[in-house]
Structure formats: structure tokens, C-alpha cells
Amino acid sequence: MANNSSNGDNQTTTKPPPLPSPLRFSKFFQSNMRILVTGGAGFIGSHLVDKLMENEKNEVIVVDNFFTGSKDNLKKWIGHPRFELIRHDVTEPLLIEVDQIYHLACPASPIFYKYNPVKTIKTNVIGTLNMLGLAKRVGARILLTSTSEVYGDPLIHPQPETYWGNVNPIGLRKLLCLKLHHLLPCTHYIVHGGFGAVMMRGSVAETLMFDYHRQHGIEIRIARIFNTYGPRMNIDDGRVVSNFIAQALR
Ligand SMILES: O=c1ccn([C@@H]2O[C@H](COP(=O)(O)OP(=O)(O)O[C@H]3OC[C@@H](O)[C@H](O)[C@H]3O)[C@@H](O)[C@H]2O)c(=O)[nH]1
């Protein structure tokens, strides 16, 4: 097994973070933090929106193409003066002024991410680049919801952040693999395509986040989300916990 003591990346930034939009310091913005949630009509995104909307100083903008999400998940906020819903595909650029970005737009269920793997990859790569471009332009802090899939089939349980993961590059789950550090010396992560498209979210999207952080000083956060379940999740979602529950109920 590879040396797991460190992720090997030099995490120092080369630049200080860009200044946030000057509007953030205006009288108006002190009372309103404008927050963008991509994928906010989905399972986790809609719960995040509920939480953000509880703070009366927040203005929340949801961007979603409704591929797996639904307006129904947000119905209590539609028409609210601090809430805005935009039908938009993150693979296209988005020009808005925001202070924070929560980037969740990506199908997380195997049924959906395998449905059109090329589109899933585009969402992960181009969608994340577009959101990072927006963060850079307006000086917004950005959070990416990554995935436990970055570890591949882990040999250590539970996985600490220092664990590199264990990915078999010729395994059935990865039709296209290449060592990303051949292209980008700052990372050890591996790129997966095809059936492993969801891993792109973790590996390439995390890489892009760190590269923007190092090169442009953008303030970033990454949350590696493991198996989730709960209200608003599709019973046929296909993830492990919902599968067990659905099978037990049936
Ligand atoms: O191209 C796309 C694909 C999907 N989406 C939206 O993104 C949202 C994804 O939400 P889902 O309910 O499918 O999934 P979840 O909320 O469980 O996943 C979320 O958390 C876990 C992370 O690993 C996922 O990347 C993240 O999307 C949906 O609202 C969907 O419509 C887009 O806006 N654009």
C-alpha cells in the first residue's frame, strides 16, 4: 500500500484570497449575505436551503436543472422575498453576484449518474470550473460536496483525511483512468470516467478546487459526503441505505 501518512500536497497558497465584491461591505450587504446553492432542489441541497433560510440575514439563490431534484423540495420557499430559484445547467456559465457558493449540482445516485456518464463528467468538470470561475470573479467562498468515492475501495476504516485511498485503475468501476499527477504535479488524485463518473466529482473537482485555491487564493471548503439517507430522498435512489430500507419495507 502507498504511504498513507500524507496526501503529499503542498497546501500553501501562492496568493492571498481575492477581495470579496465591494458590495459585501455596503450597508445593504451587511444585512444580507447572498448565498448560491447549486443542486439546491435535491435531497441534501434542499435541507441546506431550509437551514440557510432560517437566518433572516441570508438571501438564497438556488440553481438547478431538475435532473434529479424537484421544485417540490423547495415549495415552502417559492415566492419568499429572500429566495430565488433559477432553472440553469451549471455546465453553462452563470453571471451573478454572490458572497458564498455551495456547489452540490451533480447526480449522486448510481441510477442517475450512470444514465448519461458523459454528461455527469461534464457536470463535474465544467460545472465545477464554472462555479470556481464565479467564485474567483466575485471573491466568494465556495464549498464543494465531494464524495467518499475518492477513496476507491478503502483499506482503512474509517478513513482519516490523511488516507490517500485505494483505487484500482483497471477495475470495472473505472473505464478510463489516468494518473492526474502526470498532468498536475500538485496532486495524487486519480481521474475516473465512464462508470466511475461520480468519482470525478471527488477527484477532479477536488483537484480543481485546490488548484484555484493555490493559484488564485480562493477560499474553499470540501465536504466528502458518505452514504446519506433521509426525508426527500427518492425511495429508488439506489444508494445503499435507502436500498436496505426499501427492500426491508417491501
Ligand atoms: O447537471 C446537473 C445534475 C444534477 N443537478 C441537481 O443536483 C441535485 C443533486 O441532488 P440529489 O438529490 O440527486 O443528490 P444529493 O443531494 O444526495 O447529492 C449531493 O450530496 C452528495 C454529493 O456527493 C453530491 O454530489 C451532491 O449532489 C439535484 O437537485 C439535481 O437536479 C443539477 O443541477 N445539474
The ligand as a Gaussian input file, in Angstrom:
#p B3LYP/6-31G(d) Opt

LIG

0 1
 O      -26.363000      18.506000     -14.202000
 C      -26.963000      18.540000     -13.114000
 C      -27.239000      17.375000     -12.369000
 C      -27.928000      17.477000     -11.192000
 N      -28.356000      18.695000     -10.747000
 C      -29.115000      18.810000      -9.476000
 O      -28.260000      18.467000      -8.399000
 C      -29.066000      17.968000      -7.309000
 C      -28.442000      16.702000      -6.758000
 O      -29.209000      16.230000      -5.687000
 P      -29.619000      14.705000      -5.447000
 O      -30.864000      14.706000      -4.649000
 O      -29.573000      13.941000      -6.722000
 O      -28.388000      14.146000      -4.586000
 P      -27.836000      14.538000      -3.132000
 O      -28.450000      15.776000      -2.607000
 O      -27.869000      13.328000      -2.266000
 O      -26.298000      14.781000      -3.543000
 C      -25.483000      15.814000      -3.091000
 O      -24.751000      15.451000      -1.962000
 C      -23.793000      14.418000      -2.101000
 C      -22.768000      14.789000      -3.135000
 O      -21.817000      13.761000      -3.319000
 C      -23.484000      15.103000      -4.436000
 O      -22.550000      15.491000      -5.408000
 C      -24.484000      16.191000      -4.199000
 O      -25.176000      16.490000      -5.354000
 C      -30.484000      17.745000      -7.893000
 O      -31.359000      18.745000      -7.461000
 C      -30.275000      17.814000      -9.396000
 O      -31.425000      18.222000     -10.114000
 C      -28.080000      19.840000     -11.456000
 O      -28.465000      20.939000     -11.069000
 N      -27.380000      19.733000     -12.617000

